[in-house]
Amino acid sequence: MSIIEPRVLKGFRDFLPEQEILRSALIEKLTDAFKRCGFVPIDTPVLEYEEILLGKGGGETEKQVYRFTDHGGRAVAMRFDLTVPFARFMALHAHELYLPFKRYHIAKVWRGENTQRGRYREFMQCDFDMVGSDTAASDFEIVYTIYTALSNLAIPAFTINLNHRGIFNRFLASQGILDRSVEILRTVDKLEKIGRDATHEQLAELTNPALADKLLAFIELKGDNLTILSGMTQLAGGEADDTKRIRAILDLAQASGFEQSLRLNPSITRGLDYYTGVVFETFINAMPEIGSICSGGRYNDLASLYTKQHIPGVGASVGLDRLIAALEALEVKVPVSGYCQALILNLDDTLLTDYVCCAKSLRDAGIACEVYPETKKIQLQFTYAEKKAIPFAIIRGETEHEKNIWVLKNLDTRNSVDYTSLEALVQAFAQTNMQRNS
């Protein structure tokens, strides 16, 4: 029988334990931040009816969706983000929930796009949204949660870029080109990727060279946040609800003490056309080329595809894979806890009961450990511990059993301490482990 070559589809990956441990640690820290900000978890299916996902995804998104006909002849598709399924979720379950409703959802999504560093066809998104309220306070809550979540990960200096679709649309209306807003927004959204000259060329094709100059002048306003806001207000035709909303968010950020991490950026528009108000993109200052690690915005009309009930919403998504790529490039170490802390060496088959009792006592004390399953040379068991990054070994062979001692060996320093009882070992190990994690 021929052997099937083991291989993985382009844009998809296996995760070895070291990688998955890091990803799990990041998810745990994000989840902690979401919980502290009052968000609750939900889940939705991987597969949706095709019309559910493509009802308002946009041209580029539609090309990237994985879709097919299932065994029942139904046109189905795999979710390309977690926002559209959430809109369907709210339309279906609004009568069972309370408003405003704050959810987080951490799950895989799929897009058939070109792969590059930090971008894959199967990837994890970490979404958090607040629906049922259209206020500066709810917009700010998402900004604050972005700041809290990334601070919880000990991310190096980052900047949350903020804008408002309404201000830009008013500017487009003043120039008589609001009817081309979707194409213009998508072009402006590519500025960082394709550069100023290419952006100007594409904008000129959509409008004319003079208008392209004006568009770039708007999105390239410079200065501090209030100076930029003043310029946007003037070019858009004066003060309105959209500029007041931005001003309120900036005031709240200042009151909360993280205004230095927030930047008003007129070039941030977000390519998806379901955004209707504020939009966000977050960049690591030392590595902007990797792209936004947390993006989102307000989408007051998305649920209208599925229900007549008006359900305004605002939210953002952490791009976990892109974030991991950035952390690896910057050599940032994320603290990991909860995995195996001790290997109980198996040195004598007749002492297996001792080893199992030791493991139970440690686990009951909240210490992750394991018993090596076979009686092998001690060096082989040390090598196993090293490969698995287990910091401590517990030794009890024939000699230790006769002396009625347990030996705790630090595999980093090679120092060993003898204990005359299992209880003393567990107590001392718990204290040592607490100091290592503090």
C-alpha positions in Angstrom: 0.0 0.0 0.0 1.4 3.4 -1.0 2.1 6.0 1.7 0.2 9.3 1.5 2.6 12.2 1.7 1.8 14.2 4.8 1.3 17.9 3.9 -0.6 21.0 4.8 -2.6 23.3 2.5 -0.9 26.6 1.7 -2.0 29.3 4.2 -2.8 26.7 6.9 -0.6 25.5 9.7 0.0 22.9 12.4 0.9 24.2 15.8 3.6 22.5 17.8 3.2 22.6 21.6 5.6 25.5 22.1 3.6 27.6 19.6 0.2 26.5 21.0 1.2 27.2 24.5 2.1 30.8 23.5 -1.1 31.2 21.7 -3.1 29.8 24.6 -1.3 32.2 27.0 -2.2 35.2 24.8 -5.8 34.1 24.6 -6.0 33.6 28.3 -4.7 37.2 28.9 -7.1 38.6 26.3 -10.0 36.8 27.9 -9.0 38.2 31.3 -9.1 41.7 29.9 -12.4 41.2 28.2 -14.0 39.8 31.4 -12.7 42.7 33.4 -14.3 45.1 31.0 -17.7 43.3 31.3 -17.8 41.2 28.1 -19.3 37.7 28.1 -18.5 34.8 25.7 -20.6 33.5 22.8 -20.0 31.1 19.9 -21.4 30.6 16.4 -21.1 27.9 13.7 -18.1 27.7 11.3 -20.6 27.2 8.4 -23.4 29.7 7.6 -25.8 30.0 4.7 -23.9 31.7 1.9 -26.4 34.6 1.7 -25.9 35.3 5.4 -22.1 35.9 5.0 -22.2 37.5 1.6 -25.2 39.8 2.1 -22.9 42.8 2.6 -19.4 41.7 2.7 -18.0 43.7 -0.2 -16.3 42.8 -3.4 -12.8 41.8 -2.1 -14.3 39.9 0.8 -16.6 37.9 -1.5 -13.6 36.7 -3.6 -11.9 35.4 -0.4 -14.8 33.4 1.1 -14.6 29.6 1.1 -18.0 28.5 -0.2 -19.5 25.3 -1.6 -22.7 23.3 -1.9 -23.2 20.9 0.9 -24.7 17.4 0.8 -28.2 18.8 1.1 -27.7 21.0 -2.0 -27.5 24.2 0.2 -25.1 27.0 -0.7 -22.9 27.4 2.4 -19.8 29.3 3.3 -17.1 29.4 6.0 -17.1 32.5 8.2 -14.5 35.0 7.0 -14.8 37.1 10.2 -16.8 37.0 13.5 -18.7 40.3 13.0 -21.2 39.2 10.3 -22.1 36.0 12.1 -22.5 38.1 15.2 -25.0 40.3 13.4 -27.0 37.2 12.4 -26.7 36.0 16.0 -28.2 39.2 17.3 -31.0 39.2 14.8 -31.9 35.7 15.8 -31.5 36.0 19.6 -32.1 39.7 20.4 -35.4 38.7 22.2 -33.4 36.4 24.5 -30.7 38.9 25.4 -30.4 42.2 27.2 -29.3 45.5 25.7 -26.7 46.8 25.6 -25.0 43.5 25.1 -21.2 43.1 25.4 -19.7 39.9 23.9 -16.3 38.5 23.1 -15.7 35.6 20.7 -12.4 33.9 20.1 -12.4 31.5 17.2 -10.9 30.6 13.8 -12.0 32.2 10.6 -11.1 31.5 7.0 -10.1 33.7 4.0 -8.7 32.6 0.7 -6.3 35.5 0.5 -2.6 35.8 -0.5 -0.4 34.7 2.4 2.4 36.8 3.9 4.1 37.3 7.3 1.4 37.3 9.9 -1.4 36.7 7.4 -2.8 33.2 6.8 -5.9 31.6 5.2 -6.9 30.1 8.5 -6.4 32.3 11.5 -7.7 33.1 14.9 -9.7 36.3 15.7 -10.5 37.7 19.1 -13.5 39.9 18.8 -15.3 42.1 21.4 -18.4 44.1 20.6 -21.0 46.2 22.4 -24.4 46.4 20.7 -27.6 48.2 21.6 -26.0 51.6 22.3 -24.9 54.4 19.9 -23.1 56.8 22.2 -19.6 58.2 22.8 -19.4 56.1 26.0 -19.9 52.8 24.1 -17.4 53.8 21.4 -14.9 54.7 24.1 -15.6 51.4 25.9 -14.1 49.6 22.8 -11.1 52.0 22.7 -10.5 51.4 26.4 -10.8 47.6 26.0 -8.2 47.7 23.2 -5.9 49.6 25.5 -6.6 47.2 28.4 -6.2 44.1 26.4 -2.9 45.1 24.7 -1.5 46.4 28.0 -2.4 43.1 29.6 -0.2 41.4 27.0 2.7 43.7 27.9 2.8 44.8 24.2 5.6 47.3 23.6 4.5 50.9 22.8 1.4 50.8 20.6 -0.9 53.5 19.1 -4.6 53.2 18.6 -5.5 55.1 15.5 -9.0 56.6 15.5 -11.2 58.1 12.8 -14.9 58.7 12.0 -16.4 57.6 8.7 -19.0 60.4 9.0 -16.5 63.2 8.9 -14.9 61.8 5.8 -18.3 61.3 4.1 -19.2 64.9 4.8 -16.0 66.0 3.2 -16.8 63.8 0.2 -20.2 65.3 0.0 -18.8 68.8 0.0 -16.7 67.8 -3.0 -19.7 66.2 -4.8 -18.2 62.7 -4.8 -20.1 61.0 -2.0 -21.6 58.6 -4.5 -18.1 57.1 -5.0 -17.5 56.8 -1.2 -17.2 53.0 -1.1 -14.4 52.9 -3.8 -12.7 55.9 -2.4 -12.7 54.5 1.2 -11.2 51.2 -0.1 -8.5 53.1 -2.0 -7.6 55.3 1.0 -7.5 52.1 3.2 -4.6 50.9 1.0 -2.4 54.0 1.6 0.0 52.2 3.9 0.2 49.2 1.7 0.7 50.8 -1.8 2.1 54.2 -0.9 1.1 57.8 -1.6 1.8 57.9 -5.3 -0.2 54.8 -6.1 -3.0 56.0 -3.9 -3.1 59.3 -5.7 -3.1 57.6 -9.0 -6.1 55.4 -8.1 -8.0 58.3 -6.5 -7.4 60.4 -9.6 -8.9 57.5 -11.7 -12.0 57.5 -9.4 -12.3 61.3 -9.5 -9.7 63.6 -11.1 -6.2 64.8 -10.2 -7.4 67.9 -8.5 -9.8 66.0 -6.3 -7.2 63.4 -5.6 -5.0 66.2 -4.2 -7.8 67.4 -2.0 -8.5 63.9 -0.7 -4.8 63.3 0.2 -4.7 66.8 1.8 -7.6 65.7 4.1 -6.2 62.3 5.1 -2.7 63.7 5.6 -3.5 66.4 8.1 -0.7 66.7 10.7 -0.4 67.9 14.3 -1.7 66.8 17.7 -5.2 65.2 18.0 -7.1 68.5 18.6 -5.2 70.3 15.7 -6.1 67.4 13.3 -9.7 67.4 14.6 -9.9 71.2 13.9 -8.7 70.7 10.4 -11.0 67.8 9.7 -13.9 69.8 11.1 -13.2 72.8 8.8 -12.7 70.7 5.7 -15.9 68.7 6.4 -18.0 71.9 6.6 -18.1 72.6 10.4 -19.0 71.0 13.7 -21.5 68.1 13.6 -22.4 65.0 15.6 -19.4 63.1 14.1 -16.8 65.6 15.2 -18.4 65.9 18.6 -18.2 62.1 19.0 -14.5 62.1 18.3 -14.0 65.0 20.7 -15.8 63.2 23.4 -13.7 60.0 22.9 -10.5 62.0 23.1 -11.7 63.7 26.3 -12.6 60.3 27.9 -9.2 58.9 26.9 -7.5 61.9 28.6 -9.6 61.5 31.7 -8.6 57.8 31.8 -4.9 58.6 31.4 -4.0 56.9 28.1 -4.5 59.8 25.6 -0.8 59.3 24.6 -1.7 56.0 23.1 -4.6 57.4 21.0 -4.0 59.1 17.7 -6.7 60.8 15.4 -5.7 59.6 11.9 -7.9 60.8 9.0 -6.3 58.1 6.7 -7.9 55.2 8.7 -11.1 54.3 7.0 -11.3 50.4 7.1 -12.1 48.7 3.8 -15.3 46.9 4.8 -18.4 49.0 3.9 -20.5 48.0 6.9 -18.7 50.5 9.1 -20.8 53.6 9.7 -19.0 55.7 12.4 -15.8 55.5 14.4 -13.1 53.1 13.1 -10.0 51.9 14.8 -6.6 50.4 13.8 -3.8 49.7 16.2 -0.1 49.5 15.4 2.9 48.5 17.4 5.1 51.6 17.2 8.4 49.6 16.6 6.8 47.5 13.8 4.1 49.3 11.9 4.9 47.4 8.7 3.2 44.3 10.1 -0.1 46.1 10.0 -2.9 46.6 12.5 -3.0 44.1 15.3 -6.4 45.3 16.5 -9.0 46.8 14.2 -12.7 47.6 14.1 -15.4 50.3 14.3 -19.0 51.1 14.5 -21.6 49.3 12.4 -25.1 50.6 13.0 -26.7 49.0 10.0 -25.2 45.6 9.7 -28.0 43.7 11.6 -30.5 45.4 9.3 -29.7 42.7 6.8 -31.4 40.2 9.0 -34.0 42.1 11.2 -36.1 45.2 11.1 -35.0 45.9 14.7 -32.4 48.6 14.9 -29.4 47.2 16.8 -26.4 49.7 16.7 -23.1 48.1 17.4 -19.4 48.9 17.8 -16.5 46.5 18.2 -12.9 45.5 17.4 -10.9 42.4 16.7 -7.4 41.4 17.8 -5.5 39.6 15.0 -3.8 37.0 17.1 -1.6 35.5 14.4 -0.3 38.8 13.3 0.3 39.8 16.9 2.3 36.6 17.5 4.4 37.3 14.4 5.1 40.8 15.7 6.0 39.6 19.2 8.4 37.0 17.8 10.1 39.5 15.5 10.5 41.9 18.5 11.7 39.0 20.7 9.1 39.8 23.3 8.7 37.0 25.9 5.1 36.3 27.1 5.0 34.8 30.6 3.4 31.3 30.5 2.1 29.5 33.5 0.0 26.4 34.3 1.9 23.9 32.2 4.0 21.1 33.7 6.2 22.3 36.5 7.7 19.0 37.7 8.6 15.7 36.3 8.5 12.8 38.9 11.3 10.5 37.7 10.5 6.8 37.4 13.6 5.1 38.8 12.1 1.9 40.3 8.9 0.0 39.2 8.2 -1.0 42.8 7.9 2.7 43.8 5.2 3.5 41.2 2.6 3.9 44.0 4.9 6.5 45.6 5.2 8.4 42.4 1.4 8.4 41.8 0.7 9.6 45.3 3.3 12.4 44.9 1.6 13.5 41.6 -1.8 13.5 43.3 -0.5 15.6 46.2 1.1 18.1 43.9 -1.9 18.4 41.6 -4.2 18.8 44.6 -2.0 21.7 45.6 -2.5 23.3 42.2 1.0 22.3 40.8 1.0 20.8 37.3 3.2 17.7 37.1 3.6 14.3 35.5 5.1 10.9 36.2 7.5 9.5 33.7 5.7 6.4 32.5 8.7 4.0 32.1 11.7 3.0 34.2 14.6 4.4 32.0 18.0 5.8 32.5 17.9 9.0 34.6 19.7 11.0 31.9 17.0 10.1 29.3 14.3 11.3 31.8 16.3 14.6 32.3 16.4 15.0 28.6 12.7 14.6 28.3 12.2 17.2 31.0 14.5 19.6 29.2 12.8 19.2 25.8 9.4 19.8 27.5 10.8 22.9 29.4 9.9 21.3 32.8 11.9 23.3 35.4 12.0 20.7 38.3 12.5 17.0 38.8 11.4 15.0 41.8 13.8 12.1 42.5 12.9 9.0 44.7 14.8 5.9 43.8 15.8 2.9 45.9 18.4 4.9 47.9 16.0 7.8 48.6 13.3 5.3 49.6 15.6 3.6 52.1 16.4 7.1 53.6 12.8 8.0 53.4 13.5 11.3 51.6 12.2 13.1 48.5 14.6 15.1 46.4 13.6 18.3 44.5 16.1 19.2 41.8 16.1 22.5 40.0 16.9 21.6 36.4 18.1 25.2 35.6 20.5 25.6 38.5 21.1 21.8 39.1 20.7 22.5 42.9 18.9 19.8 44.9 17.1 19.9 48.2 16.1 16.8 50.3 12.7 16.6 52.1 11.9 14.1 54.8 8.2 13.8 53.9 5.9 14.2 50.9 4.0 16.9 52.7 7.2 19.0 53.2 8.1 18.6 49.6 4.7 19.7 48.4 4.7 22.7 50.7 8.2 23.8 49.7 7.5 23.3 46.0 4.3 25.4 46.2 6.3 28.2 47.8 9.1 28.0 45.2 6.5 27.9 42.4 4.7 30.9 43.8 8.0 32.9 43.9 8.8 31.9 40.3 5.4 33.1 39.0 5.4 36.3 41.1 
